[in-house]
Amino acid sequence: MNTFWHGRRVLITGHTGFKGAWLSYWLKQLGAEVYGYALAPDQEPALFHALQLDSEMASTLADICDRESLKSAVDEFLPEVVFHMAAQSLVKPSYDSPFETYQTNVMGTVNLLESVRQQPAVKAVVVVTSDKCYENIERAWPYRENDRLGGHDPYSNSKACAELVTASYRASFFNDTATAVATVRAGNVIGGGDWSLHRLIPDMIRAWQLGTEMAVRHPSAVRPWQHVLEPLSGYMTLAQKLVEHGSKYAEAWNFAPEQESMQPVQHLLNIATGVFSGFAWQSEAKPQQHEAQMLMLDASKALKQLGWEPRWSLNTALEKTFEWYQAFYAGDDIRALCDRQIESFLTEPSLFQRAIL
């Protein structure tokens, strides 16, 4: 992976967000020439600033819905690889602003694919959607890539729409070109540097810092929890396959943790109470808008065809996540910590390799 990315021109939409900042930093450490397109971070602290990426990489701070601005950025930078991560990425705000959610997640994807199809320099596009893009019937077994798409809430539904948009563009415009386009669906991602509202770990950290009791919407909801480095490693592996082998890998892919990491929200909360002094939580008393209670993904396709494997158990993912926040609020060197966590991730055997040893 290191040799492949050295000197590679990579465009990341949504680079100022949690996953986008981690990906930007990792690719820069691998020697890639990284360019970003996104809105400025909408709150502070922000991982993008904590990693000093604002002074270390070129970017356009603009809306993914601004088609002309996006096309100009693609034409100016001439990327070989595009990771499309710009999105409205939360369920709760999608109920408050459904129009903006669909506009960003659906038409933003259209704008990106329109810009790419007019720029032959692009060899690979990875469109990041969500584990919530499936039509969730609350079943007790994981969803596979060929399961029906859907989504109850506007966020989930908009991600299913983004999948359909990408599939249509792939079949209509990229089928006989040198540009390979794939979509990726990951589990609930955790890790240091996420301060988004209405997400479990960031809300937990805010409650700990403020010394307030955390109100939890759905403590019994089961999710496929994984550290942010897990899906990012999958995205990068897939992008390399797309560049090297083209349409063979231009389809949808799940990146999910081991079965044991698919746990209810309250499991994570109970672990946190033993780590953060004074942290406490309770179930939200008022009625809540609909969110899926059971959601699991099957990543066997990525394991078999990409050679991708999850490396960290849920306990390790939480340990690395909590270590990051404790270090941040202690004033430690965050870049050095990220370097150590990436190095640890890359050098440790996968969970499956450990099971054989």
N, C-alpha and C positions, 0 to 999 in steps of 0.2 A: 504493500500500500504506500509506503514512504516514497519509493522511486516513482511510482505512477503519478503521485500528486505534485512532485517537485516541478515548479514552473508552470503548472497547469492553470489556465485561466478559468476561474469559477465565479459565477454570479449566484448570490443568495438573496432571494427576496425574503423579507422578514428577518433580516440579520440583526436587528436591534432587540428582538425578543429573546426569551429564555433559551429555547433550542437553537435559534439562529445565532446567538452570541457564542454558545458552546461550539457549534459547528464552525463558525468563522475562526475562532481562536485555534481550534484543532487543525484545521486546514492550513492556517498560516504557520503553525508549528511544523507542519509537514512540507513547507516550502511552496505552497500554492499561492498564486496571485489572486487574491480574493477581492471582489467588488460587491457592495451591498446596495439593495434598494428596499426602502421601508420608511414608515413614519418614524419620527423620533420616539424614544421611549416615553410611555405615557405616565410614568411615575418614577420616583426615586425612593430607595436605591434602585439601580438598574445594573444588571450584569454587564451589559454593553459598555458602561462607563467604568465599572469596577475592574474590568480587564483592559481598560485603556484602548479599546478598539476604535473609539471615536478619533483618536490621533494616529492610529496605525494602519487604517485601511481606508481606501477611497469609497465613497458611497453617495447615492442620491437619496435625500430625505424627502420622499413624496409618497402620495397615495397610490396603491396598486390599482385603484379605479381610474387613475389618470392615464389613459391609454397612450397618449402622445408622449408624455414624459417617460413612461416605461419603455416604449419603443425606442426613444432616443438613447436611453441608458443602455439597452441591449445592443443597439447599432454602434454606439461609441466604444463600449468595452469589448465587444466581439468574444463572448465567452465560449469555451468548448463544452463546459458542463454548467447546467442550471439546476439549483435546488429551489423549488417554489414552496416557501414556508409562510409567506405573508397571509394572514387570515384573522378573522374574528374567531378566537379559539375557545370560547367558553359557553357552556350551556345556559347559565342563568342570564347573562346579558342578551342572549339571543331572544329570550322572551320579551325583554324590554325594548329591543331594537331589531325586530325581525327584518325590516327592509334593509338596514345597513349590513346585517349579517349575510343575507343573500347577495347583496350587491358586492360585498368584499369577497366572499368565499366562492361565488359562482362567476360573476362577471370579472372579478379579479383574475380568476383562472383563465377565462376566455381571453382577457387582455394579454396575459403572459404567453399563452399558446399562439395567439395572433402575432405577437412580436417575434417569437421564436421561428415560426414557419416562414417568416420573411428574412431570416438571417441564417444563411447556410453555414456559418462558422460553428453553430451549435451542434454538437454531436450527441449529447445526452441530456435528457430532462427528467428529473425526479420530482413528481408532484406529491406533496405531503398532504394526506387527508386525515383520517382518524379511525380509530377502532370503533367509533360510534356510527360509522357509515352504514352498518348492516341493519336490516330490518330486525330489530331485537324482539324476539318472542319469549324472552326470559327463560331460555332453555339452559340446562345444566351441563352443556358440552360446548367446546370452543367453536367459533365461527371460522370457516375456511374462505379462501378468496373467491370461490365460485358460489357462495351463498348469496341470497337475495339482498340487494341494497334497499335502504329505506330511511328510517329515522323519524321519531315522534316529534321532538322539539326542533325549532328552526335551525339550531346549530348542527345537530346530527343530520338532518335532512339536507342542509346546504352542502355538507361534506359528501353525502351520497350523490347529490347533483354534480359536484366537482368531479367525482369519479366518472359519471356518465359523460360529462363534457369532455374529459380527457380521453375516454375510450372512443368517442365520436371523432375527435380531432386526429387521434392516432390512426383510425381506420380510413378517414377521409383525406388527410393531408400528409401524414408521415409514413404511410405504408410502404412507399417505394422511394424513400429518401434516405439520406445518410444520418438523419436525426432520429434517435430512438427515445421513446417516451414511455415512462412507467409511473405507476402510482404506488404509494406506500402507506400502510395502515399500522400504527403502533399502539401499544397499550398506554395506560396512564403513566406518564413520565414524571419522575421525581429527580431531584438533584439540587446542588447548591446554586443559588443565584436566581431562583424563581420568586418574584414578588407579586405575581398576578393576583388580582382579587378573585374571590370565589373559587380558589383552589385549595385543596386540603393542606399541603405542607406550608405554603405561604401564609395561609390563615392561621395555622398552628404557630408559626414563628412570630407573627404579629401579636398573637395573644400572649405568647411567652414574653416578648419584649415589653408589652404594655402592662403585663401583670393582670390581665382580664381573663374571665372564663370564656372559652371558645364555644360558640353555638354551632352544632353540627347538623346539617340538613338530613342526611341519610346514613346513619352510622352502620347500618346492616348491608349497605350496597357493596357488592363484590366487584372488584376491578383487577385487571392484569397489571400490577405495579412493576415498573422497571426503571433502573437508573438511566438518565438521559444518554449516557455514553453507549448504551446497548443499541437503541434504534439508530443513532447516528452512525455507528460502525456499520450497521446494515445498509443505511442509505449510501454510504461511501463505497461499500463493497458492490452494491447494485450499480451505482454510477460507473464504476470501473468496468463492470461486465457490459454495460450498455455501450461504452466507448469502444471496447475491444471486440464485442460480438454482435452489436446492433440489435435487430428486431427479435433475436432469440430470447432476450430477457425483457422485452417491451410489453409488460403486462402488470397486473396487480400483485403486491406482495405484502404479507403480514410479517411483522417483527414483534414477537411476544416473549414474555418470560417463561420460565419453567412453570409447571402446574402448581407447585407449592407456593409460588409468588402471587397467585390469584386469590386474594384475601379480602375480607370485609374492611371497610373504613375503620371500624372500631379497633381492629387488630393493630393498625398503625398508631392510632391514638393511644392505646394502652402502652405501647413501647415508648412513645414520646413522654409519657408521664414519668417514666423511670429515668429519662435522660435529662429533661429540662426541669430544673428546680422551680416549683411553684406552678407548673403548667397544669391546667384542669379543663375539662370539657363537659358539656351536657348536650342532650338532643334538643334540637330546635322545637319549641313548643307549637308555633303556629303552623298551619297547613302549608305544604310545600308544592311547588310546581312539579310536574312529572319528570322524573329522571329514571333511567333504567336501573333496576336493582341487581341484575345479574348480567355480567358482560365478560366473556373470555375469548381469547383468540388462539387459533392453531397456526403455529409457525413452521410446521413440518416441511412445507414447500421450500422455504428459505434455507432450512437446514440441509435438505437433500440437494437442491439445485445451485445454491450459492455458497454452500459450505459455511454459512453463518451460524453461530451458536451463542446462546446467552452465557455470560461469564460470571455474573454476580447474582447470588441469592438475594431474596428480599431483605434479609437481615444485613447483608453486606451493603446493599444499596442504601438502606436507611442509615447505616453506620457512616458511610461516605457523605451522605446528605447532611446529617446532623453535624458531622465534623466540619463541613464547609461553613455552615451558619455560625457555629461556635467560633471558628477562626475569624470569620468576617467581623463579628461584633467584638472580638478581642483585638482587632486592628492588625491581624497578621497579614503576611504577603499572600494575597489571593491568587495572583498569577502563578507563584511557586507551588501553591497548593493544587491548583488545577493541573499543572505539569505533573505533579506527583500522582494525582489520581488517574490521569490519562496513562502514565507509565505503568502504574499498578494494573490498570484494566488490560493493557496490551500484553503484559508479561505473565499474568496469572493464567493457568489453564482454564478452559471452559468448564461449566458445570458437568457436562457429559464426560469430558476427559477425566475429571476428578472422580466421577462415579466408577470409572474403569480401573483407576489406579489402586 
